[in-house]
Amino acid sequence: MEKKDFEAWLDNISITFLSLTDLQKNETLDHLISLSGAVQLRHLSNNLEILLKRDFLKLLPLELSFYLLKWLDPQTLLTCCLVSKQWNKVISACTEVWQTACKNLGWQIDDSVQDPLHWKKVYLKAILRMKQLKDHEAFETSSLIGHSARVYALYYKDGLLCTGSDDLSAKLWDVSTGQCIYGIQTHTCAAVKFDEQKLVTGSFDNTVACWEWSSGAKTQHFRGHTGAVFSVDYNDELDVLVSGSADFTVKVWALSTGTCLNTLTGHTEWVTKVVLQKCKVKSLMHSPGDYILLSADKYEIKIWPIGREINCKCLKTLSVSEDRSISLQPRLHFDGKYIVCSSALGLYQWDFASYDILRVIKPPDFSNVSLLGFGEIFALLFDNRYLYIMDLRTEKLISRWPLPEYRKSKRGSSFLTGETSWLNGLNGQNDMGLVFATSMPDHSIHLVLWKEHG
């Protein structure tokens, strides 16, 4: 057929085809396909794929593709990566998508890293860890055995755990290996804190002592309290040691000489916690860089300026009930910006600049839950049966881990949290090492540790 005649015929049949019903059109196509040979069928197959399977990711500009991908959840994106090499390439190149996905899981994001493949890998690692937390499979346990009497005091720092016992000894353990590095003879330990050279102990004999790890020698003895010393803290830069006691007082000492510089009064219950910390915010009462002393008893948290003046006055007293009907749980968090403590009413967070209560977190059945650690993203809590991880953005518990029967001391000295950087956001590197430690009735130490990534 001549081209001119063919074009006329094609126009004619096109007009007739458009006038048919859908059923008639389908029958016409079926008939034409039955008349087609291999060349026509191949041509039909190739062109139908283009017409029916339009690849919008391939056709759209990259910026528009990224914009559309942001609306999809990460799990759907991972499925889309399987569609084709082109889709996998485009989806894997969208840095913001994977960074956002990591943030939503509570992961720390270093914005300086712009390699999209890096963030996709981080997300895959993160989703595995979060699944392990949800399925209660992220942790493992071990024990430290070596004391012959109850362990009353624990302190953790940089992979090392110090234990103080009623067997008149203190031991320093490498948590990763379970090996005892140092063991020295002391008095009865109610509180301990250490660094590379020394150990400071608060005792049931009403005194504080400083010991040298390498020799076990007592280098300083602090006498003056008339009740057991339940908490100690110190700062080498200030040459100051502080102690909280069952005699309702807080004492400030010269660390190097053992001289008592100040006795702070005002508490009407045992002082079970003292914290010496740099302030990070400005207010009418303090400036960033000022050292601040916090002391806590059963009902109140008192805030003091740290200095050598005799007439030191309390800056502020915090409580959760004016009539003392609600007591504070042991343990206290202070990072220079916020003060956090738990009670039967919930978890209280105070702004340190204004001393205002920022929020009260009330998970279900909170009456017996105590605070272990508090960060920007997560909080670590526990009761007599479980460890809990709370996502502070939603205030929901996202994981729990069973605990053995142990003695939950009223002072909070016989249990503690381990590594805490992950509470500000996981990053694939800080989810390792010690999570929680507590003393057991058989004089051992029960450890909860991060399990290695699968």
C-alpha positions in Angstrom: 0.0 0.0 0.0 1.3 3.4 -0.9 2.2 5.7 2.0 -0.5 8.2 1.0 -3.2 5.5 0.8 -1.9 4.0 4.1 -2.2 7.3 5.9 -5.8 7.8 4.6 -6.7 4.2 5.7 -5.1 4.8 9.1 -7.1 8.0 9.6 -10.2 6.3 8.6 -9.8 3.3 10.9 -8.7 5.6 13.8 -12.0 7.5 13.5 -14.0 4.3 13.4 -12.0 2.8 16.4 -12.7 5.9 18.6 -16.4 5.4 17.9 -16.4 1.9 19.3 -17.3 0.9 22.9 -14.6 -0.3 25.3 -15.7 -3.9 24.8 -15.5 -3.5 21.0 -12.1 -1.8 21.2 -10.8 -4.8 23.3 -12.2 -7.3 20.8 -10.6 -5.3 17.9 -7.2 -5.3 19.7 -7.5 -9.1 20.5 -8.2 -9.8 16.8 -5.3 -7.6 15.6 -2.9 -9.3 18.1 -4.0 -12.7 16.8 -3.0 -11.6 13.3 0.4 -10.2 14.4 3.7 -12.0 13.8 6.8 -12.0 16.0 8.0 -8.6 14.8 4.7 -6.9 15.7 4.5 -8.7 19.1 8.0 -7.6 20.0 7.2 -4.0 19.0 4.0 -4.1 21.1 5.8 -5.5 24.1 8.6 -2.8 24.0 6.2 0.1 23.6 3.6 -1.1 26.2 6.3 -1.1 28.9 7.1 2.5 28.1 3.5 3.5 28.0 2.3 1.6 31.1 5.4 1.6 33.3 6.5 5.2 33.3 9.5 5.6 35.6 8.9 9.0 37.2 12.2 8.9 39.2 14.0 8.6 35.9 12.0 11.3 34.2 11.8 13.9 37.0 14.7 16.2 37.9 16.7 14.9 40.9 15.5 17.7 43.2 11.8 16.8 42.6 12.6 13.1 43.1 14.1 13.9 46.5 11.1 16.0 47.4 8.7 13.2 46.7 10.9 10.6 48.5 10.7 12.7 51.7 7.0 11.7 52.0 7.7 8.0 52.2 8.7 6.2 55.3 12.1 4.5 55.4 10.7 1.0 55.3 8.9 1.8 52.1 12.0 3.4 50.7 14.0 0.3 51.4 11.4 -1.7 49.4 11.5 0.9 46.6 15.3 0.3 46.4 14.5 -3.2 45.0 12.5 -1.9 42.0 15.5 -1.2 39.8 19.2 -0.1 39.9 18.1 3.4 38.9 15.6 3.7 41.9 18.2 2.3 44.3 20.7 4.8 43.1 18.3 7.8 43.4 16.9 6.7 46.8 20.4 6.0 48.2 21.6 9.4 47.1 19.0 11.3 49.2 21.0 12.4 52.3 18.2 14.3 54.0 15.8 11.3 53.8 18.2 9.0 55.6 19.3 11.7 58.1 15.7 12.4 59.0 15.0 8.7 59.4 17.9 8.3 61.8 16.8 11.4 63.8 13.3 9.9 64.1 14.8 6.8 65.7 16.7 8.9 68.3 20.1 8.8 66.5 22.6 11.6 66.7 23.3 13.3 63.4 26.6 14.9 62.4 25.5 17.3 59.7 29.0 17.7 58.4 28.8 14.1 57.0 27.0 14.4 53.7 27.7 11.0 52.2 24.1 9.6 51.6 25.4 6.0 51.5 26.8 6.5 55.0 23.5 7.6 56.4 21.6 4.8 54.7 24.0 2.4 56.4 23.6 4.2 59.7 19.8 3.9 59.3 20.0 0.1 58.7 22.2 -0.2 61.8 19.9 1.9 63.8 16.7 0.1 62.8 18.4 -3.2 63.9 19.3 -1.7 67.3 15.9 -0.2 67.8 14.3 -3.6 66.9 16.5 -5.3 69.5 15.4 -2.8 72.1 11.7 -3.3 71.2 12.1 -7.1 71.3 14.1 -6.9 74.6 17.2 -8.4 73.0 19.6 -5.4 73.1 21.3 -6.3 76.5 23.1 -9.1 78.2 24.1 -9.7 81.8 27.2 -10.7 83.8 28.3 -10.7 87.4 31.3 -9.5 89.4 32.3 -11.7 92.3 34.9 -10.9 95.0 33.3 -9.2 98.0 32.6 -11.2 101.2 29.9 -8.8 102.5 27.1 -6.6 101.1 28.2 -3.9 98.7 26.7 -0.6 99.8 28.4 1.8 97.3 29.0 1.9 93.5 30.6 4.5 91.2 31.2 4.2 87.5 33.6 6.1 85.2 35.2 5.4 81.8 34.7 1.6 81.8 35.8 1.2 85.4 33.4 0.3 88.3 34.3 0.9 91.9 32.6 -1.0 94.7 32.7 -0.3 98.4 31.6 -3.1 100.8 30.8 -3.9 104.4 33.8 -6.3 104.3 36.0 -3.2 104.8 37.3 -3.1 101.3 36.9 -1.3 98.0 37.6 -2.8 94.6 38.1 -1.3 91.1 36.9 -3.5 88.2 37.3 -3.4 84.5 33.7 -3.9 83.4 34.7 -5.2 79.9 36.8 -8.1 81.3 35.3 -8.5 84.7 38.8 -8.4 86.2 39.6 -6.7 89.5 42.3 -4.1 89.0 42.8 -2.9 92.5 41.5 -4.0 95.9 42.3 -2.0 99.0 41.4 -2.2 102.7 39.1 0.7 103.8 36.5 1.4 106.4 32.8 0.6 105.8 31.8 2.3 102.6 28.5 4.1 102.2 29.6 6.1 99.2 32.6 6.1 96.8 34.1 8.2 94.0 37.4 7.8 92.3 39.8 8.9 89.6 43.1 7.4 88.2 45.1 8.1 91.4 42.7 8.2 94.3 39.6 6.9 95.9 37.3 9.0 98.1 35.0 7.1 100.5 32.1 8.2 102.7 31.6 5.8 105.6 29.1 4.6 108.1 31.8 5.5 110.7 30.8 9.2 110.2 34.0 10.1 108.3 35.3 10.7 104.8 38.7 9.3 103.7 40.9 9.6 100.6 43.0 6.6 99.5 45.8 6.0 97.0 45.0 3.1 94.6 48.5 2.1 93.9 49.6 1.6 97.5 46.2 1.4 99.3 47.5 4.1 101.8 45.0 6.5 103.4 46.2 10.0 102.4 43.6 12.1 104.1 40.9 11.6 106.8 37.9 14.1 107.1 36.4 14.1 110.6 33.4 16.2 111.7 30.1 14.6 110.8 28.1 13.1 113.6 26.2 10.7 111.4 27.0 8.3 108.5 28.3 9.9 105.3 26.0 8.9 102.5 27.3 10.8 99.6 30.6 12.5 98.5 31.7 14.5 95.5 34.9 16.5 94.8 36.7 18.7 92.4 40.5 18.8 92.1 40.5 22.2 90.3 38.7 23.8 93.3 40.5 21.6 95.8 37.1 21.0 97.3 35.3 17.9 98.7 31.6 17.9 99.7 29.8 15.3 101.8 26.2 14.7 102.8 25.4 13.0 106.0 22.7 11.4 108.2 23.3 14.3 110.6 21.2 16.4 108.2 24.3 18.6 107.2 26.5 19.1 104.1 30.1 19.8 104.8 32.6 21.5 102.4 36.2 20.4 102.9 39.6 21.4 101.5 40.5 18.3 99.6 44.3 18.5 100.0 44.4 19.3 103.8 41.2 17.8 105.2 40.1 21.1 106.8 36.4 21.8 107.1 35.6 25.0 105.2 31.9 25.2 105.8 28.9 23.3 107.3 25.7 23.8 105.4 22.5 23.4 107.4 18.8 23.5 106.6 18.0 19.8 105.8 15.7 18.0 108.2 16.3 14.6 106.8 19.3 12.5 105.9 21.3 14.1 103.1 21.5 11.2 100.6 23.0 12.9 97.6 25.5 15.8 96.9 26.5 16.9 93.4 29.2 19.4 92.6 28.8 20.6 89.0 29.5 23.6 86.8 26.5 25.8 85.9 25.9 26.1 82.1 23.1 28.8 82.1 22.7 32.4 83.4 20.3 33.6 86.0 20.0 36.3 88.6 21.8 33.9 91.1 24.6 32.4 89.0 26.5 32.6 85.7 27.8 30.0 83.3 31.0 28.5 84.6 30.0 29.0 88.3 30.3 25.9 90.4 27.1 24.8 92.1 26.4 22.4 94.9 23.2 20.4 95.0 22.1 18.4 98.1 19.1 16.2 98.3 17.2 14.6 101.1 13.9 12.6 101.2 11.7 15.6 100.4 13.9 18.5 99.2 16.7 19.5 96.8 18.8 22.5 98.0 21.0 24.6 95.7 24.1 26.3 97.1 26.8 28.5 95.7 30.2 26.8 96.2 32.7 29.1 97.9 34.8 29.4 101.0 32.7 32.0 102.7 31.4 30.9 106.1 27.8 32.3 105.8 26.8 30.4 102.7 23.1 30.8 102.0 20.9 28.4 100.1 20.0 29.8 96.7 16.8 27.8 96.3 14.9 24.8 97.7 13.0 22.6 95.3 10.3 20.1 96.3 7.3 18.4 94.7 4.8 18.9 97.6 4.7 21.7 100.1 3.2 19.5 102.9 5.9 16.8 102.4 3.2 14.2 101.5 5.3 13.1 98.4 8.9 12.0 98.9 11.6 12.1 96.2 13.1 8.8 94.9 16.9 8.3 95.4 19.1 9.5 92.5 19.4 13.0 91.2 20.3 14.2 87.7 22.0 17.6 87.2 23.9 18.5 84.0 24.3 22.3 84.6 21.1 23.1 82.7 18.4 20.9 84.2 17.6 19.2 87.4 15.7 16.0 87.2 14.3 13.8 90.0 11.6 11.2 90.3 8.8 10.9 92.8 5.6 8.9 93.2 3.9 11.6 91.1 6.2 11.2 88.2 9.5 12.5 86.7 10.1 16.2 87.5 12.4 18.4 85.3 13.4 21.9 86.5 15.0 24.6 84.4 18.1 25.6 86.3 18.0 29.2 85.0 14.6 29.9 86.4 14.0 27.0 88.8 10.6 26.5 87.1 9.2 23.1 86.6 9.5 22.5 82.8 7.4 19.3 82.8 6.2 16.4 84.8 6.3 13.0 83.0 3.8 10.5 84.2 4.1 7.1 82.7 1.5 4.5 83.8 2.2 2.8 87.2 5.0 5.2 88.0 4.8 5.0 91.8 7.7 2.7 92.3 9.9 3.8 89.3 13.2 5.6 90.0 15.4 7.7 87.7 18.8 6.3 86.6 19.8 8.6 83.7 18.2 11.5 81.8 19.3 12.8 78.4 18.0 14.9 75.5 16.4 11.9 73.8 16.1 9.0 76.2 15.7 8.4 80.0 16.7 5.2 81.8 14.4 4.2 84.6 13.8 1.2 86.8 11.7 -0.4 89.5 12.0 -3.7 91.4 11.4 -5.8 88.3 12.6 -4.1 85.2 14.9 -1.5 83.5 12.9 0.8 81.3 14.0 3.1 78.4 11.7 6.0 77.7 11.7 8.1 74.6 11.5 11.6 76.1 10.0 13.1 72.8 6.9 11.0 73.2 7.2 10.2 76.9 6.5 6.5 76.1 8.4 3.5 77.3 10.1 1.8 74.3 11.9 -1.0 76.0 12.3 -3.0 79.2 14.8 -5.5 80.6 14.1 -7.9 83.5 16.1 -7.5 86.7 16.9 -10.2 89.3 15.7 -9.7 92.9 17.9 -7.2 94.5 17.9 -4.7 97.4 16.8 -1.3 96.2 18.6 0.9 98.8 16.7 3.9 100.1 19.8 6.1 99.5 20.3 5.0 95.9 24.0 4.2 96.4 23.8 0.5 95.6 22.7 0.9 92.0 23.7 3.1 89.1 23.7 3.7 85.4 26.8 3.1 83.3 27.6 4.9 80.0 25.2 7.8 79.6 26.1 9.5 76.2 23.6 7.3 74.4 20.8 9.1 76.4 21.4 12.2 74.2 21.0 10.1 71.1 22.4 6.8 69.9 25.1 7.0 67.2 26.1 3.4 66.5 29.3 3.8 68.7 27.9 4.7 72.1 25.6 1.8 72.5 28.3 -0.4 74.1 29.6 -1.1 77.6 27.8 -0.9 80.9 24.1 0.1 81.1 23.2 -0.7 84.7 24.8 -2.2 87.8 23.4 -3.1 91.2 24.6 -5.0 94.3 23.0 -8.4 95.1 22.1 -10.2 98.3 24.9 -12.7 97.7 27.5 -9.8 97.7 28.0 -10.0 93.9 27.4 -7.2 91.4 24.8 -7.7 88.7 25.7 -6.0 85.4 23.5 -5.2 82.4 25.6 -4.5 79.3 24.9 -3.5 75.7 25.0 -6.6 73.5 27.2 -6.3 70.4 25.4 -5.4 67.1 24.1 -8.3 65.2 
